[in-house]
């Protein structure tokens, strides 16, 4: 085979890999793995955050504390968002939906809701969480989009909420346990297993 033949072969191989990645992006297992990646990162930062709080020598500043706090909340929020999207994609496929990529799924979701509003996403597909799990999602929702990720949210309603109620989020010594219970409950409820 000449140079042109080899170039064509490698181009087709690349296309096959590309198609495989596109299909993988629409697989609920990809979201499950990503959820656990962020959860484990959140667990690690959570432990470091607690160690930082116990700094008896006062070697920490306001920005450092806010960084630890926001980092833990952000990582747990992204983990929760990915876990819920995993459950929704699994349900969609169980109901016969077929997609070539996550981009196709996102286009469908964007017709119905804002893509980071995971409770609305669950509702669109008639999926319910218990009250306790719903409260956890509500608590982390600001860190999925807006005030937890940026200096200020773009929504005036969220800015008013910050002015009236203070910034969202809380990190305490039970947070790690609450997140673990949330993940276990969701995995059990939707018949899924943690990736290894």
VEXMAR-636853 format. One record per residue (C-alpha): residue in three letters; x, y, z. Coordinates in pm, whole numbers. Each point is the difference from the previous one (the first is absolute). Layout:
// residues N
<rest Ala px X py Y pz Z>
...
This chain:
// residues 196
<rest Unk px 0 py 0 pz 0>
<rest Unk px 130 py 345 pz -87>
<rest Unk px 12 py 305 pz 223>
<rest Unk px -350 py 104 pz -103>
<rest Unk px -137 py -343 pz 94>
<rest Unk px 155 py 14 pz 348>
<rest Unk px -125 py 354 pz 52>
<rest Unk px -354 py -109 pz -89>
<rest Unk px 20 py -299 pz 233>
<rest Unk px 115 py 211 pz 293>
<rest Unk px -276 py 253 pz -76>
<rest Unk px -263 py -276 pz 17>
<rest Unk px 151 py -140 pz 319>
<rest Unk px -22 py 348 pz 151>
<rest Unk px -365 py 26 pz -106>
<rest Unk px -76 py -334 pz 166>
<rest Unk px 160 py 117 pz 324>
<rest Unk px -190 py 328 pz -25>
<rest Unk px -332 py -181 pz -50>
<rest Unk px 78 py -228 pz 293>
<rest Unk px 62 py 302 pz 223>
<rest Unk px -321 py 166 pz -119>
<rest Unk px -199 py -312 pz 85>
<rest Unk px 175 py -27 pz 336>
<rest Unk px -101 py 359 pz 79>
<rest Unk px -365 py -113 pz -16>
<rest Unk px 58 py -300 pz 229>
<rest Unk px -134 py 37 pz 354>
<rest Unk px 306 py -185 pz 136>
<rest Unk px 221 py 289 pz -112>
<rest Unk px -203 py 231 pz 223>
<rest Unk px 11 py -248 pz 287>
<rest Unk px 379 py -19 pz -18>
<rest Unk px 31 py 378 pz -20>
<rest Unk px -234 py 36 pz 300>
<rest Unk px 225 py -224 pz 208>
<rest Unk px 316 py 174 pz -120>
<rest Unk px -135 py 333 pz 127>
<rest Unk px -136 py -161 pz 318>
<rest Unk px 339 py -151 pz 85>
<rest Unk px 171 py 333 pz -72>
<rest Unk px -258 py 170 pz 223>
<rest Unk px 64 py -255 pz 277>
<rest Unk px 373 py 71 pz -16>
<rest Unk px -45 py 376 pz 6>
<rest Unk px -259 py -36 pz 276>
<rest Unk px 255 py -177 pz 222>
<rest Unk px 260 py 266 pz -76>
<rest Unk px -259 py 271 pz 73>
<rest Unk px -73 py -149 pz 342>
<rest Unk px 373 py -22 pz 74>
<rest Unk px 31 py 365 pz -104>
<rest Unk px -278 py 100 pz 240>
<rest Unk px 193 py -159 pz 284>
<rest Unk px 308 py 213 pz -70>
<rest Unk px 81 py 108 pz 354>
<rest Unk px 254 py 256 pz -113>
<rest Unk px -232 py 214 pz -211>
<rest Unk px 206 py -46 pz -316>
<rest Unk px -293 py 47 pz -231>
<rest Unk px -166 py 295 pz -158>
<rest Unk px -355 py 80 pz -104>
<rest Unk px 60 py -75 pz -370>
<rest Unk px 164 py -333 pz 81>
<rest Unk px -295 py -104 pz 218>
<rest Unk px -247 py 108 pz -269>
<rest Unk px 201 py -196 pz -256>
<rest Unk px -20 py -320 pz 203>
<rest Unk px -370 py 57 pz 73>
<rest Unk px -98 py 79 pz -360>
<rest Unk px 221 py -278 pz -135>
<rest Unk px -170 py -266 pz 212>
<rest Unk px -347 py 127 pz -89>
<rest Unk px 84 py 29 pz -370>
<rest Unk px 146 py -351 pz -23>
<rest Unk px -295 py -156 pz 182>
<rest Unk px -246 py 199 pz -213>
<rest Unk px 157 py -119 pz -326>
<rest Unk px 4 py -356 pz 135>
<rest Unk px -372 py 20 pz 83>
<rest Unk px -82 py 157 pz -337>
<rest Unk px 185 py -278 pz -187>
<rest Unk px -166 py -270 pz 211>
<rest Unk px -345 py 136 pz -75>
<rest Unk px 77 py 36 pz -370>
<rest Unk px 118 py -363 pz 5>
<rest Unk px -336 py -108 pz 143>
<rest Unk px -196 py 206 pz -253>
<rest Unk px 200 py -128 pz -299>
<rest Unk px -42 py -358 pz 122>
<rest Unk px -376 py 55 pz 31>
<rest Unk px -22 py 160 pz -345>
<rest Unk px 178 py -295 pz -159>
<rest Unk px -211 py -248 pz 194>
<rest Unk px -303 py 174 pz -152>
<rest Unk px 140 py -55 pz -351>
<rest Unk px 182 py 327 pz -69>
<rest Unk px 314 py -24 pz -214>
<rest Unk px 265 py 268 pz -30>
<rest Unk px 329 py 28 pz -186>
<rest Unk px 161 py 241 pz 246>
<rest Unk px -57 py 197 pz 317>
<rest Unk px -43 py 304 pz -223>
<rest Unk px -322 py -159 pz -134>
<rest Unk px -122 py -63 pz 354>
<rest Unk px 84 py 354 pz 111>
<rest Unk px -193 py 145 pz -295>
<rest Unk px -309 py -194 pz 110>
<rest Unk px 42 py 111 pz 362>
<rest Unk px 52 py 364 pz -99>
<rest Unk px -340 py -1 pz -172>
<rest Unk px -160 py -81 pz 338>
<rest Unk px 217 py 148 pz 275>
<rest Unk px 324 py 174 pz 87>
<rest Unk px 256 py -279 pz -14>
<rest Unk px 140 py 52 pz 353>
<rest Unk px -344 py -4 pz 169>
<rest Unk px 16 py -368 pz 87>
<rest Unk px -320 py -12 pz 206>
<rest Unk px -188 py 134 pz -305>
<rest Unk px 179 py -260 pz -210>
<rest Unk px -117 py -280 pz 230>
<rest Unk px -354 py 136 pz -13>
<rest Unk px 1 py 1 pz -383>
<rest Unk px 54 py -376 pz 7>
<rest Unk px -236 py -68 pz 294>
<rest Unk px 285 py -98 pz 231>
<rest Unk px -39 py 80 pz 369>
<rest Unk px 240 py 37 pz 288>
<rest Unk px -91 py -31 pz 365>
<rest Unk px -37 py 329 pz 186>
<rest Unk px 340 py -37 pz 168>
<rest Unk px 181 py -59 pz -330>
<rest Unk px -192 py 284 pz -165>
<rest Unk px 114 py 237 pz 277>
<rest Unk px 362 py -104 pz -58>
<rest Unk px -33 py 76 pz -372>
<rest Unk px -160 py 339 pz 78>
<rest Unk px 286 py 80 pz 235>
<rest Unk px 261 py -69 pz -268>
<rest Unk px -196 py 145 pz -295>
<rest Unk px 165 py 346 pz 25>
<rest Unk px 340 py -167 pz -42>
<rest Unk px -114 py -172 pz -320>
<rest Unk px -55 py 332 pz -172>
<rest Unk px 44 py 356 pz 110>
<rest Unk px 83 py 125 pz 345>
<rest Unk px 213 py -293 pz 107>
<rest Unk px 212 py 4 pz -314>
<rest Unk px 40 py 368 pz -75>
<rest Unk px 42 py 321 pz 199>
<rest Unk px -370 py 68 pz -49>
<rest Unk px -279 py -181 pz -181>
<rest Unk px -146 py 153 pz -315>
<rest Unk px -356 py -26 pz 130>
<rest Unk px -128 py 305 pz 190>
<rest Unk px -221 py -234 pz 203>
<rest Unk px 308 py -189 pz 126>
<rest Unk px 180 py 327 pz 78>
<rest Unk px -303 py 113 pz 203>
<rest Unk px 6 py -334 pz 184>
<rest Unk px 368 py 55 pz 89>
<rest Unk px -80 py 352 pz 122>
<rest Unk px -289 py -128 pz 214>
<rest Unk px 137 py -335 pz 120>
<rest Unk px 376 py 5 pz -48>
<rest Unk px 205 py -226 pz -224>
<rest Unk px -117 py -358 pz -54>
<rest Unk px 172 py -312 pz 125>
<rest Unk px 111 py -157 pz 320>
<rest Unk px 283 py -233 pz 87>
<rest Unk px 1 py -174 pz 334>
<rest Unk px 142 py -318 pz 146>
<rest Unk px -304 py -203 pz -110>
<rest Unk px 6 py 119 pz -362>
<rest Unk px 217 py -287 pz -121>
<rest Unk px -237 py -250 pz 163>
<rest Unk px -306 py 172 pz -151>
<rest Unk px 151 py -19 pz -350>
<rest Unk px 92 py -368 pz 44>
<rest Unk px -355 py -80 pz 113>
<rest Unk px -142 py 198 pz -293>
<rest Unk px 210 py -192 pz -251>
<rest Unk px -88 py -337 pz 156>
<rest Unk px -370 py 83 pz 4>
<rest Unk px -5 py 114 pz -364>
<rest Unk px 203 py -302 pz -115>
<rest Unk px -239 py -234 pz 179>
<rest Unk px -314 py 182 pz -112>
<rest Unk px 102 py -13 pz -367>
<rest Unk px 165 py -344 pz 9>
<rest Unk px 354 py 114 pz -76>
<rest Unk px 341 py -93 pz 142>
<rest Unk px 298 py 219 pz 85>
<rest Unk px 280 py -21 pz -259>
<rest Unk px 330 py -146 pz 106>
